[in-house]
Amino acid sequence: MQQADNYFVWDTDPVIFTIQEFQLPLPIYIWGLVLGGVLIYLGWQKYIPSDERKRASVPAWKPWAIILGSFIAGQLPFLMMGGPSIDSIGPIAPRWYGLMFASAFIFGYLLGSKMLRDGGRTPEEIDRLLIYILIATVVGARLGHIIFYDLEYYLRNPQLIPAIWMGGLASHGAAVAIIIAMWLYVKKTPRMTFYWLADRVVPAVAVGGMFIRIGNFFNSEILGQATDVPWAVIFANIDMIPRHPSMLYESLSTIIVLAVLLTIYYKYNKRPPEGSLFGSFLVLLFSGRFLIEFTKLHHSDFEEGLILNMGQWLSIPLVLFGLWLIIKKVNWKKQGK
């Protein structure tokens, strides 16, 4: 980041580093990977106990032997028969956004799992929840962008729907999908209510939002409107116009939300009233999002000329639901379970 004309200039390459393409000594066969995956599953079922206490006595080398042996066994038939294969790897060009996205899940998982352990849940339940949340976040954010912002384009180009590496993720879509995922998870998990779970998931979501918006900054995306405020940023990879760093506003807002949620959590000795963190999260995060949208450029052409953009319209029902929850449903005088 450089400074020019009293404004910071952001011209950092979104790619962290590049490794040029290199040839593999032996091809890796695609169908061999599928077969290897099946063998790993079968080997795990046969040789790794499902009981957590018995699993602790399994030698450390055995899981790795199952994985490596299954991979080799899956490849051997196709070395003789042939088939579609990977003969080279690269070029590899990890991006700052990818690093931030991974960090969002890692640190969100660490916080969320701690809060779930505080509530007496098992590691197996926590890991299963991670799968639900991971799938919901990616699928929901992608579908949210497609449905809310660019439906006509993707109806014309349906083959691009899975191409998340080309950009196009919407936080409102992720929020709705995570809510649905939590509801489905609770239906299959005994002794758990939706609001109890949501209270322990939303702090992790706030952590994830902080990292992802920093990733947007590295990518010079979700740009703000032109401004002359002293903290304006020139995104040199886009143009030389000083703009609101709207993505950093959102990252800061998630830090504030997280601080409020953790304050409530520890005020009630890790047993907040059911729905208190979830409702507070919805009100604070999406109220902030509503206000920050005034500093952003429009995402789609259809938003031009509108008083409120799509992000603001989508935020309103989430804020109202959060208000209803914390006013009508949360018993602030009683600790949760």
C-alpha positions as CSV (number, residue, x, y, z in Angstrom):
1,M,0.0,0.0,0.0
2,Q,1.4,3.4,-1.0
3,Q,0.3,6.9,-0.2
4,A,-0.5,9.4,-3.0
5,D,-2.2,12.8,-2.9
6,N,-3.0,12.2,0.8
7,Y,-4.9,9.0,0.0
8,F,-3.7,5.4,0.4
9,V,-3.2,3.6,-2.8
10,W,-4.0,-0.2,-2.8
11,D,-2.1,-1.9,-5.6
12,T,-1.1,-5.2,-4.0
13,D,-1.3,-8.3,-6.2
14,P,-4.2,-10.5,-5.0
15,V,-2.0,-13.6,-5.8
16,I,0.3,-14.4,-2.8
17,F,2.8,-16.3,-4.9
18,T,3.0,-18.5,-8.1
19,I,4.5,-22.0,-8.5
20,Q,5.0,-22.8,-12.2
21,E,3.5,-26.0,-13.7
22,F,5.5,-29.2,-13.0
23,Q,5.2,-32.7,-14.4
24,L,4.3,-35.6,-12.1
25,P,6.6,-38.6,-12.1
26,L,3.6,-40.8,-12.5
27,P,0.0,-39.9,-13.6
28,I,-2.7,-39.7,-11.1
29,Y,-5.9,-41.4,-12.5
30,I,-9.2,-39.7,-11.8
31,W,-11.2,-42.9,-11.5
32,G,-8.4,-44.3,-9.3
33,L,-9.0,-41.4,-6.9
34,V,-12.7,-42.4,-6.8
35,L,-11.8,-46.0,-6.1
36,G,-9.3,-45.0,-3.5
37,G,-12.0,-42.9,-1.7
38,V,-14.3,-45.9,-1.6
39,L,-11.4,-48.1,-0.2
40,I,-10.6,-45.5,2.5
41,Y,-14.3,-45.5,3.5
42,L,-14.4,-49.3,3.7
43,G,-11.1,-49.5,5.5
44,W,-12.1,-46.9,8.0
45,Q,-15.4,-48.7,8.8
46,K,-13.5,-52.0,9.3
47,Y,-10.3,-51.0,11.1
48,I,-11.2,-47.7,13.0
49,P,-13.6,-48.2,15.9
50,S,-16.7,-45.9,16.0
51,D,-16.5,-45.7,19.8
52,E,-14.4,-42.6,20.8
53,R,-12.7,-44.4,23.8
54,K,-11.7,-47.4,21.7
55,R,-10.5,-45.1,18.9
56,A,-8.0,-43.5,21.3
57,S,-6.1,-46.8,21.5
58,V,-5.6,-47.1,17.7
59,P,-1.9,-46.7,16.7
60,A,-1.2,-43.4,15.0
61,W,0.2,-45.1,11.9
62,K,-3.0,-47.1,11.1
63,P,-5.2,-44.2,9.8
64,W,-2.3,-43.0,7.6
65,A,-1.7,-46.6,6.4
66,I,-5.4,-46.9,5.4
67,I,-5.3,-43.6,3.4
68,L,-2.0,-44.3,1.7
69,G,-2.7,-47.9,1.0
70,S,-6.1,-47.1,-0.4
71,F,-4.7,-44.4,-2.7
72,I,-2.1,-46.8,-4.1
73,A,-4.6,-49.7,-4.4
74,G,-7.0,-47.4,-6.3
75,Q,-4.3,-46.3,-8.8
76,L,-2.9,-49.7,-9.6
77,P,-5.7,-51.1,-11.8
78,F,-5.6,-47.9,-14.0
79,L,-1.9,-48.0,-14.4
80,M,-2.6,-51.1,-16.5
81,M,-5.9,-50.1,-18.0
82,G,-5.3,-46.4,-18.5
83,G,-8.0,-43.7,-18.3
84,P,-8.3,-39.9,-17.6
85,S,-5.5,-38.7,-15.5
86,I,-3.6,-35.7,-14.1
87,D,-0.1,-35.6,-15.5
88,S,1.0,-32.2,-14.2
89,I,0.2,-29.8,-11.5
90,G,0.1,-26.0,-11.8
91,P,0.6,-23.3,-12.2
92,I,-0.4,-22.9,-8.5
93,A,-1.3,-19.3,-7.6
94,P,-2.9,-19.1,-4.1
95,R,-4.7,-15.9,-3.5
96,W,-5.1,-13.7,-0.5
97,Y,-8.9,-14.1,-0.7
98,G,-8.6,-17.9,-0.5
99,L,-6.3,-17.6,2.5
100,M,-8.9,-15.3,4.2
101,F,-11.7,-17.7,3.3
102,A,-9.8,-20.6,4.8
103,S,-9.0,-18.6,7.9
104,A,-12.7,-17.7,8.3
105,F,-13.6,-21.4,8.6
106,I,-10.6,-22.3,10.8
107,F,-11.0,-19.6,13.4
108,G,-14.8,-19.7,13.2
109,Y,-14.6,-23.5,13.9
110,L,-12.2,-23.0,16.8
111,L,-14.6,-20.4,18.5
112,G,-17.8,-22.3,17.6
113,S,-16.5,-25.6,18.8
114,K,-15.3,-24.1,22.1
115,M,-18.8,-22.7,22.7
116,L,-20.4,-26.0,21.8
117,R,-18.0,-27.9,24.2
118,D,-19.0,-25.4,26.9
119,G,-22.5,-26.6,26.3
120,G,-21.6,-30.2,26.7
121,R,-21.7,-31.3,23.0
122,T,-19.4,-34.1,21.7
123,P,-16.6,-33.7,19.2
124,E,-18.6,-35.9,16.7
125,E,-21.6,-33.5,16.9
126,I,-19.3,-30.5,16.4
127,D,-17.6,-32.0,13.3
128,R,-20.9,-33.0,11.8
129,L,-22.2,-29.4,12.3
130,L,-19.0,-28.1,10.5
131,I,-20.0,-30.1,7.4
132,Y,-23.5,-28.6,7.5
133,I,-22.2,-25.1,7.9
134,L,-19.5,-25.4,5.3
135,I,-21.8,-26.7,2.6
136,A,-24.5,-24.2,3.5
137,T,-22.1,-21.2,3.4
138,V,-20.7,-21.9,0.0
139,V,-23.9,-23.1,-1.7
140,G,-26.1,-20.4,-0.1
141,A,-23.7,-17.5,-0.8
142,R,-23.5,-18.6,-4.4
143,L,-27.2,-19.1,-5.0
144,G,-27.9,-15.8,-3.1
145,H,-25.7,-13.9,-5.6
146,I,-27.3,-15.7,-8.6
147,I,-30.9,-15.2,-7.4
148,F,-30.7,-11.7,-5.9
149,Y,-28.2,-10.0,-8.2
150,D,-27.7,-11.7,-11.6
151,L,-30.5,-14.3,-12.2
152,E,-31.0,-13.4,-15.9
153,Y,-27.3,-13.8,-16.7
154,Y,-27.0,-17.2,-15.1
155,L,-30.2,-18.4,-16.7
156,R,-28.4,-17.7,-20.0
157,N,-25.2,-19.2,-18.8
158,P,-26.1,-22.1,-16.4
159,Q,-22.7,-23.7,-16.9
160,L,-21.1,-20.8,-14.9
161,I,-23.3,-21.4,-11.8
162,P,-20.6,-23.6,-10.0
163,A,-17.8,-21.2,-11.0
164,I,-17.3,-19.6,-7.6
165,W,-13.6,-19.0,-8.3
166,M,-14.8,-16.3,-10.8
167,G,-16.5,-14.4,-7.9
168,G,-20.1,-13.9,-6.9
169,L,-21.0,-14.7,-3.3
170,A,-23.7,-13.0,-1.4
171,S,-23.7,-12.8,2.4
172,H,-27.5,-12.7,2.6
173,G,-27.7,-16.0,0.8
174,A,-25.2,-17.5,3.1
175,A,-27.2,-16.3,6.2
176,V,-30.4,-17.9,4.9
177,A,-28.7,-21.1,4.0
178,I,-26.9,-21.3,7.4
179,I,-30.3,-20.9,9.2
180,I,-31.7,-23.7,7.1
181,A,-28.7,-25.9,7.8
182,M,-29.0,-25.3,11.5
183,W,-32.7,-26.2,11.5
184,L,-31.9,-29.5,9.6
185,Y,-29.1,-30.2,12.0
186,V,-31.2,-29.7,15.1
187,K,-33.9,-32.1,13.6
188,K,-31.3,-34.9,13.6
189,T,-29.6,-34.0,16.9
190,P,-31.2,-35.0,20.3
191,R,-31.4,-32.7,23.2
192,M,-30.8,-29.5,21.2
193,T,-33.0,-26.6,20.2
194,F,-32.6,-24.3,17.3
195,Y,-32.0,-21.1,19.3
196,W,-29.5,-22.8,21.6
197,L,-27.5,-23.8,18.6
198,A,-27.9,-20.5,16.7
199,D,-26.5,-18.7,19.8
200,R,-23.3,-20.7,19.5
201,V,-22.9,-20.5,15.7
202,V,-23.4,-16.8,15.1
203,P,-20.2,-15.7,16.9
204,A,-18.3,-18.0,14.6
205,V,-20.2,-16.5,11.6
206,A,-19.1,-13.0,12.8
207,V,-15.4,-14.2,12.8
208,G,-15.8,-15.6,9.3
209,G,-17.3,-12.3,8.0
210,M,-14.4,-10.4,9.4
211,F,-11.9,-12.5,7.4
212,I,-13.9,-12.7,4.2
213,R,-14.3,-8.9,4.0
214,I,-10.6,-8.5,4.5
215,G,-10.2,-10.9,1.6
216,N,-12.5,-8.6,-0.5
217,F,-10.2,-5.8,0.3
218,F,-7.2,-7.8,-1.0
219,N,-9.2,-8.5,-4.2
220,S,-10.2,-4.8,-4.7
221,E,-13.9,-5.9,-4.8
222,I,-17.2,-4.6,-3.3
223,L,-16.0,-1.1,-3.9
224,G,-17.3,1.9,-2.2
225,Q,-18.5,5.1,-3.8
226,A,-16.1,8.0,-4.6
227,T,-15.4,10.2,-1.6
228,D,-12.9,12.7,-0.2
229,V,-12.9,11.5,3.4
230,P,-9.3,11.3,4.8
231,W,-9.4,7.5,5.0
232,A,-10.4,7.0,1.4
233,V,-8.5,4.4,-0.5
234,I,-7.5,4.4,-4.2
235,F,-7.8,0.8,-5.6
236,A,-5.2,1.2,-8.3
237,N,-6.0,-2.2,-9.9
238,I,-9.5,-0.7,-10.7
239,D,-9.1,3.0,-11.2
240,M,-7.4,6.1,-9.5
241,I,-10.6,7.4,-7.8
242,P,-10.5,7.7,-3.9
243,R,-13.3,5.5,-2.6
244,H,-14.9,4.4,0.7
245,P,-13.2,1.1,1.8
246,S,-16.7,-0.3,2.3
247,M,-15.4,-3.9,2.8
248,L,-13.3,-2.7,5.7
249,Y,-16.3,-1.0,7.2
250,E,-18.1,-4.3,7.2
251,S,-15.1,-6.1,8.6
252,L,-15.0,-3.6,11.5
253,S,-18.7,-4.0,12.0
254,T,-18.3,-7.8,12.5
255,I,-15.7,-7.2,15.1
256,I,-18.1,-4.9,17.0
257,V,-20.9,-7.5,16.7
258,L,-18.5,-10.2,18.0
259,A,-17.6,-8.1,21.0
260,V,-21.2,-7.6,21.9
261,L,-22.1,-11.3,21.5
262,L,-19.2,-12.5,23.7
263,T,-20.1,-9.9,26.3
264,I,-23.6,-11.3,26.5
265,Y,-22.2,-14.9,26.5
266,Y,-19.8,-14.3,29.4
267,K,-22.2,-12.1,31.3
268,Y,-24.5,-15.1,31.7
269,N,-21.7,-17.4,32.6
270,K,-21.7,-19.2,29.1
271,R,-25.4,-19.9,29.4
272,P,-27.1,-16.9,27.6
273,P,-30.9,-16.8,27.4
274,E,-31.9,-18.8,24.3
275,G,-32.1,-16.6,21.2
276,S,-30.3,-13.7,22.8
277,L,-27.1,-14.0,20.8
278,F,-28.9,-15.0,17.6
279,G,-31.3,-12.0,17.8
280,S,-28.6,-9.6,18.7
281,F,-26.5,-10.8,15.8
282,L,-29.3,-10.3,13.3
283,V,-30.1,-6.8,14.5
284,L,-26.5,-5.5,14.8
285,L,-25.0,-7.1,11.7
286,F,-27.7,-6.3,9.3
287,S,-28.4,-2.9,10.7
288,G,-24.7,-2.2,10.1
289,R,-25.0,-3.7,6.6
290,F,-28.0,-1.5,5.8
291,L,-26.1,1.6,6.7
292,I,-22.8,0.6,5.0
293,E,-24.7,-0.1,1.8
294,F,-25.1,3.7,1.4
295,T,-21.3,3.9,0.8
296,K,-21.1,1.1,-1.8
297,L,-21.4,1.1,-5.5
298,H,-24.4,-0.7,-6.9
299,H,-23.9,-4.4,-7.6
300,S,-26.3,-4.6,-10.5
301,D,-27.7,-2.3,-13.2
302,F,-31.3,-2.7,-12.0
303,E,-30.4,-1.0,-8.7
304,E,-29.6,2.3,-10.4
305,G,-32.0,5.0,-9.4
306,L,-33.4,3.1,-6.5
307,I,-33.4,4.6,-3.0
308,L,-32.5,1.3,-1.4
309,N,-30.4,-1.3,-3.1
310,M,-30.9,-5.1,-2.9
311,G,-28.6,-5.6,0.0
312,Q,-30.7,-3.1,2.1
313,W,-34.0,-4.7,1.1
314,L,-32.6,-8.1,2.1
315,S,-31.3,-6.8,5.4
316,I,-34.7,-5.3,6.6
317,P,-36.5,-8.6,7.3
318,L,-33.5,-10.0,9.1
319,V,-33.3,-7.0,11.3
320,L,-37.1,-7.1,12.0
321,F,-36.9,-10.8,12.9
322,G,-34.0,-10.2,15.2
323,L,-35.9,-7.3,17.0
324,W,-39.0,-9.6,17.4
325,L,-36.8,-12.3,18.8
326,I,-35.0,-10.2,21.4
327,I,-38.1,-8.3,22.5
328,K,-40.8,-11.0,22.4
329,K,-39.0,-14.3,22.8
330,V,-35.8,-13.8,24.8
331,N,-36.2,-14.0,28.6
332,W,-33.4,-11.7,29.6
333,K,-33.9,-12.4,33.3
334,K,-33.2,-16.1,33.0
335,Q,-30.1,-18.0,32.1
336,G,-30.2,-20.6,29.4
337,K,-29.4,-24.3,29.7
